Structure formats: structure tokens, C-alpha cells
Amino acid sequence: MHNVQIISDINKKSNYIKSWIIKLLQKKKFYLNNVTIVIGGDGFMLKTLKSNTNSKKVFYGVNSGNYGFLMNKFSSKNFIKNLLSSKITNIYPLEMIVKNKKNEIKKYLAINEVSILRQSRQTANLSISNKYKKIIKKLVSDGVIVSTPAGSTAYNLSVNGPILSLNSKKLSIVPISAFRPRRWKGIVINDSAKIIIKNLNPLKRPVSAVADNIEVRNAKKVIIQRNKKIKFNLLYNQSRSLDKKIKLEQLRNETS
């Protein structure tokens, strides 16, 4: 007996895996309840999770994309075994609250990162603070990234940000191509912090605020904090849990 939902991206490989899994589930008898199988890449998983923010479902990702860091590797031989023995990992999203140049307020969730990016050929002038103190009075750069542990091996790592352990309860704040202060490499802070990023020159140097892949243009002020009311439950194969993947990236980073 099982109550399994299957959500699939629209491409040839995803459709093939979906058809194969449906046939397998029809043949096999086992108990599994409240599980959603998500077939696609990391982007499709992020999209699926954000459309299920009030759900208590458990999500098992099957990679049909490229890297598939948030997904499990598809194995036709061991699929049922891997699914039944998989373990739950909880991840917590950030909430991005943006005030744009029209003073409109926009709110979006970010599972990997919030990116503040220059919108023109000129560098952005940003101030970064938390609830209690100023972190950077004026950052002149192409932008800045605030990353969760789950997203610390993505865009954050590409700009030489630190890889955060999944249970570290930390966030990474890293500049993108910093010009001033040139030697500032970023900071790691507690995930309970309320991060406030202001555009110091919104008319001449506009910036965009991006929650994973959702963009708000002409941002004047961005508030970033963990949404404590939302928790996503993801299933991972025991041999390749999300925590193990992150640790492997940490080791690869240290020895590269």
C-alpha cells in the first residue's frame, strides 16, 4: 500500500523516468505514505518546494538534470530499496522582503540564496547590516550573496564563499567582485540574524534582488531572514545524503 505522488519536469529524460517509476510502483507492494517523487533538476525541485510551502509532504528527488545536488541519483536496479531506506533531511528557507523604487513591497522565499546584483554597467553601492550592527558601511561591488547551508555549494561557492555544514545554523554573506573594500571576503553569521541590505545610490546604480531564480528589479532595501514557520522535508539515499554531499564538497574544496 502506498500513497505516492509523482511530479515530473517536461523533457524526454524526465518523462522516461516517470513512466518507469509508475510501472514499478504498480508492480511492487510496500507501505509508503505522504511521499512526493520529484523528477527533474535542482531548479525544478526548488520550484516544486516553493509551490508546496504549507504542505507536510516528504519529497524524494530523482535527478534527470545535470548536477542535481538536491536530488537523488536514479537507479533502475535499486530504486525501491533506495526509496524505502532513505532518510529525512530538513531544510529551512530564507524570506526575502524587497522595497523597490516605487516603494512596493515584494516577498519571496529562497532555498539556496538571495543575490543582490548590479542592474547596470556601474558597480553597486550597498550597505549591509543586521539588527544590531553595521556589517559593511559601503560595499562597492557587482553585488552580494546571502546563502543558506543547502545553497552554499551553488552560487556562493562560485564566488569563493565558504561551504556551510547543513546543521551549522549559519548563513554566508559574500561579495561578488568586491572593489571596495577590496580585501573583504565576506562573513558567516547565525541564521537567526535579520540582514538588511540597502542600495546607497538607487537612481544612478540600480540593483536587482533575486531569491534563487525570482528577480525583483530596482530594489532600494532588502531584508533577509530565515522563515521559521516553513520547513521542507526531503528524502535522501543513505549513501548520498545532502549532508554527505556537502562534506564531500568541503573536502574537494580543501584539496583542490
N, C-alpha and C positions, 0 to 999 in steps of 0.2 A: 504494500500500500504506500503510495506517495502522492504528495500534493506539490508538484514541481511546475513552476512557470518557466518558460524559455523565451528570452528576449534576444533578438539577433540583429546585427548590423546588416545592411543591404549590400552584399557583394558576394561573388561566386564562392569564395572560400568559407565565409560565414554560413551561407545557405547550405553548403555541403555538410559542414559540421552539425548544423541544426538538424538536418534530415537524419543523419547518422545517429544522433543522440535520441531523437524521438523514437526511432525504431528500436534502439537499445532499451529505452525505458518501458516500451510496450512489452518487451520480452521478459525483462527481469522483475522479480518480486522482492521488494525491500521496503523498509519503513523510512520515509523521509518527508518532513513536513515544513511548509513555510519557506522553501528554498527557491530562489530565482537564479536560473543559469543565464549568464550574460555572455553572449558570443560576439567578440569584436576586439578592438584595440583599447588602449588606455583612454583615448578620447571618448569612445562610446561608453565605457564604464563610467567615466565622470558624468557624462550626460544622463545616464540611467540613474545613478545615485541621486543626482540633484532633482530628478523628477519623482523621487521617492523619499523625500525628506521626512515625511510623517509616518513612514512605514516601519514596521518592526520586522520586515523580512530579512533573510540572510542571503547574501549574494555570492555566487560562485562564478568567477570569471573564467572564460575559456578564450585563450588568445588566438585570434585569427588575423592580427595586425602585424606590426613589425617587432618592436621591443617587448611590449606587453608587460611592463613592470608590475602593474596592478593585477595582472591576470595569471591564470594557471596554464601551463603547457598542456596542449591537447594530446592525449594518449588513447588511441582506439583500443589498445590491449588492456589498459589498467584504469579506464575512465571510472567505472563504478567503484572500484576499490579506492581510488584516489578521492572520489567524492564522499564516500561514506566515512573515510578515515580523516578527512580534512578538519582543521581546527579554526575556530573563530578568531579573527583579529578585529579589534575596534579602532576606527579612525574618526577623528573629530575635525570638522571643517572650520575654516575662518569665515567670518562675516565681514564683507566689505561694504562700508557706507560712504557714498560719494556725494559731495555737493558740487554741482557743475557751475559754469559761468552764469547760468540763468537762475541759480540758487535752487534748482530742483534736486531732490534727494533720491538717490538710487541705491538699492540694496541687492547684493548678490552673495552667494556662497562660493568659497574657494576651497577645494580639497587639497590641491597641490601648492598653489602660491597666488599671491596678489602681486602684480607687477605695475609699477608706475613708469611710464615710458614717454620720452620726449615725442612731441607730435609734429615738430618742425625740424629744420636743419640746425637749429640752435640748441645748445645744451639746456637741460632743465636746471632750475634753481629751486631746491627743495629744502625745507626744514623738517627734521624728524624728532619726535619726542614721544614719551609715554605719559601716563597720567601724572607722574611725579617730577620728571626732569627732562631737560633737553638732551637728546642723544647727539644730534648734529645741528648746529645753528644754521649752517648753509652748506648744502652739498651741491656742487656743480658737476653734473654727470649726464649720461644718457638716460638715467633712471635709477630705480632701486627695486629690489625684490624682497618680499616677506614670505618666507617659506615654512610650511609645516614639515614635520619629520617624514611623512609619506611622500612629500614632494621634493625633499632635499636632494634627491639623486637626479632630478629633472633639470629645469632651467637654472635653479640655484647652483647646481654642480657645474653647469656650463660656464658660469661666471666666477668659478673658483670659490663658491660658498662651501661651508662645512656640511658634511653628511651627518644628520642627526639620528640617533637611535630612536626607534619607534616609540619607546616608552620614556623618553627623556623629559617630556613635558616642557620642551623648549621650542622656540621659533628662531629662525635665522633671518637677519636683516643684512643684505649685501648690496653694495652699489654696482651699477652697470657702467663700466668705463669711466671711473671717477677721475675728474680733472682737478678739483679742489674739494676737500683735502686729498691730495694725490695718493698719499700712503694709507688712507683709511680703507681697511679691508672688510669692514662690517662688524657686526656684533651678534652674539647669541643671547637671547633673553627668555624669561619664563613665559610660558604660553598663557598665563593669566593676565599678561600686560595688555593695556589698551594703547595701541600705536596710532599716533596722529601724524600724518604727512601733509604738509601744506605747500602749495605752489607759490613761491615768493614773487613770481612775475607772470601771472596767468595771461595777460594781454599779449606780451611780447614772446613769451616762451610757454606755449600751451603744452599740456601733458594729458595722456590717457591713463585711466586706471583700469586694469584688466584682472578679473577674477577667473583664473585658469584660462578660459578662451572667450569670456564675455567682456566686451570693451565698453567703457563709458568715456567719451571724449570730453575735452575741455574741463578736466577736473580741477577744482580750486582747493578742495580739502578732502582728505581720505582718512577715515577711521577704520582700523583693522583690529579685530579681536576675535577670540575663539567663541563660537556659538555653543554655549554649554547645554543647550536644550536638544541638540542634534547629535546623534551617534550613528555611524554606519557600521553594519556588521558584515564583514567579508570573510569568506572561507578560503583557506589556502591548503594546498597539499603539504603534508608534514615535512617532506624532503625539501620543499622550496617555499617556506613561509615568507611573508613580506619582511619580517624581522631578519630572517637569514639572508634574503636578497640585499637588504640594506647593509648588513655586516660584510657581505662579500664585496660590495661596492666600496666600503670603507677600507678593506684590505687591499683592493685593487688600486685605490687612490694613493694609499701609503707606499706601495711598492712600484708604482708607475714612474 
